[in-house]
């Protein structure tokens, strides 16, 4: 079993409160990941996992401070400030996972990822794959990265990482743990399946986030997975047992295929 799990910043933090952590959620998530590891171990089945997390209340407020009219400014200082905020957040997440003897290790996106246009990443996954082979769980986080085609910089979101890694590494499961039960339609009902037949209607129902999110919110989640043809489940990571059930292929949400 090989899964890629994206933990939304909204379930790890309160995005309206800079540098906040939802400690209860983070602990529950660690417990449920550990239980999933033990489940597959009891079945003598190999279990590989990549964890991705967003910027939450750490990266987004700092990035927004350096973003002026759609372009990053004063990045001699800003690049480091965004890196520093995300390193701090990533360390907190990994330390909690390690508290439950989960072999989590950090992957800093800005050190080896660049954009060369809106949809193309230069992303060498060799180190990630070798970590998996050694029984480690890579934890990749959102970050600030170089834009090769312009003199600007770009936010590398966890919502970029999940579909890109899924396309390249072909996991059994691609999972988006969000703060809602799935993608809502205009009547606030959960859309069970998003595909070529309803994608245009779905896009009409997606509203910009009113939180401190500089990456695109639910719209980016849906479009990145849909455009790359990645089968993904968006589900509520705030609900107890959902992380565990998702890793066991048994969670309700919105399926993108």
Residue pairs with C-beta under 8 A, 6 or more apart in sequence:
1 40
1 45
1 46
1 47
1 48
1 172
1 173
2 47
2 48
2 49
2 132
2 169
2 171
2 172
2 173
3 47
3 48
3 49
3 50
3 171
3 172
3 173
3 174
3 175
3 247
4 49
4 50
4 52
4 162
4 165
4 166
4 169
4 171
4 173
4 174
4 175
5 33
5 49
5 50
5 51
5 52
5 173
5 175
5 177
5 243
5 246
5 247
6 51
6 52
6 53
6 54
6 158
6 159
6 161
6 162
6 175
6 176
6 177
7 29
7 51
7 52
7 53
7 54
7 93
7 158
7 177
7 237
8 53
8 54
8 158
8 176
8 177
8 178
8 179
8 237
9 15
9 53
9 54
9 55
9 56
9 57
9 58
9 59
9 60
9 142
9 158
9 213
10 54
10 56
10 178
10 179
10 211
11 22
11 25
11 29
11 177
11 178
11 179
11 237
11 238
12 21
12 22
12 25
12 26
12 29
12 53
12 54
12 56
12 89
12 93
13 20
13 21
13 22
13 56
13 57
13 58
13 89
14 20
14 22
14 57
15 56
15 57
15 60
15 211
15 212
15 213
16 57
16 211
16 212
17 57
18 57
18 58
18 61
18 212
19 57
19 58
19 85
19 88
20 57
21 92
25 237
25 238
26 92
26 93
26 96
27 96
28 240
28 243
29 177
29 237
29 243
30 96
30 97
30 99
30 100
30 102
31 100
32 240
32 241
32 242
32 243
32 244
32 247
33 49
33 51
33 97
33 100
33 102
33 243
33 244
33 247
34 100
34 101
34 102
35 244
36 47
36 243
36 244
36 247
36 248
37 47
37 49
37 102
39 248
40 46
40 47
41 47
48 132
48 171
49 137
49 247
50 128
50 132
50 137
50 138
50 139
50 140
50 165
50 169
50 171
51 93
51 97
51 104
51 137
51 138
51 139
51 140
52 139
52 140
52 141
52 158
52 161
52 162
52 165
53 89
53 90
53 93
53 139
53 140
53 141
53 142
53 158
54 141
54 142
54 157
54 158
54 159
54 215
55 63
55 85
55 86
55 89
55 141
55 142
55 155
55 157
55 158
55 214
55 215
56 89
57 212
58 85
58 86
58 88
58 89
59 82
59 85
59 86
59 89
59 141
59 142
59 143
59 155
60 211
60 212
60 213
60 214
60 215
61 85
61 212
62 78
62 81
62 82
62 85
63 72
63 82
63 144
63 155
63 214
64 212
64 214
65 78
65 81
66 72
66 73
66 74
66 75
66 78
66 81
66 82
67 73
67 214
71 152
72 78
72 144
72 152
72 153
75 144
75 153
78 144
79 110
79 144
79 153
82 143
82 144
83 108
83 110
83 143
83 144
86 108
86 141
86 142
86 143
86 144
87 108
89 141
90 106
90 108
90 139
90 141
91 106
93 104
93 139
93 141
94 104
94 105
94 106
94 139
97 104
97 137
97 139
98 104
102 137
103 135
103 136
103 137
104 136
104 137
104 138
104 139
105 131
105 136
105 137
105 138
105 139
106 139
106 141
107 127
107 128
107 138
107 139
107 140
107 141
108 141
108 143
109 140
109 141
109 142
109 143
109 145
109 156
109 161
110 143
110 144
110 145
110 146
110 156
112 123
112 124
112 127
113 121
113 122
113 123
113 143
113 145
113 156
114 121
114 122
114 145
114 146
114 147
114 148
115 121
115 122
115 145
115 146
115 147
115 148
115 149
115 154
115 156
116 122
116 147
116 148
116 149
117 149
119 227
121 156
121 160
121 164
122 148
123 164
123 168
125 165
125 168
125 169
128 138
128 140
128 165
128 169
129 169
131 137
131 138
132 138
140 158
140 161
140 165
141 158
142 155
142 156
142 157
142 158
142 161
142 215
143 155
143 156
144 153
144 154
144 155
144 156
145 153
145 154
145 155
145 156
146 153
146 154
147 153
147 154
155 214
155 215
157 215
157 216
157 220
159 176
159 215
159 216
159 220
159 221
159 224
160 220
160 224
162 174
162 176
162 224
162 225
162 230
162 232
163 174
163 224
163 225
163 227
163 228
163 230
163 232
164 224
164 228
165 171
166 174
166 225
166 228
166 230
166 232
167 228
167 229
167 230
172 249
173 233
173 246
173 247
173 249
174 225
174 230
174 231
174 232
174 233
175 232
175 233
175 235
175 246
175 247
175 251
176 221
176 225
176 232
176 233
176 234
176 235
177 235
177 236
177 237
177 242
177 243
177 246
178 218
178 221
178 234
178 235
178 236
178 237
179 236
179 237
179 238
180 218
180 236
181 190
181 235
181 236
181 239
181 252
181 253
182 190
182 191
182 192
182 234
182 235
182 236
182 252
182 253
182 254
183 190
183 191
183 194
183 202
183 205
183 206
183 218
183 222
183 234
183 254
184 190
184 191
184 205
185 191
185 201
185 202
185 205
186 204
186 205
190 253
190 254
191 198
191 202
191 205
191 254
192 254
192 255
193 254
193 255
193 256
193 257
194 202
194 222
194 226
194 254
194 255
194 256
194 257
195 256
195 257
199 226
202 222
203 219
203 222
203 223
206 217
206 218
206 219
206 222
208 217
208 219
209 217
209 218
211 217
218 234
221 234
222 234
222 256
224 230
225 232
225 256
226 256
230 256
231 255
231 256
231 257
232 255
232 256
232 257
233 246
233 251
233 253
233 254
233 255
233 256
234 253
234 254
234 256
235 242
235 246
235 251
235 252
235 253
235 254
236 242
236 253
237 243
242 251
245 251
246 253
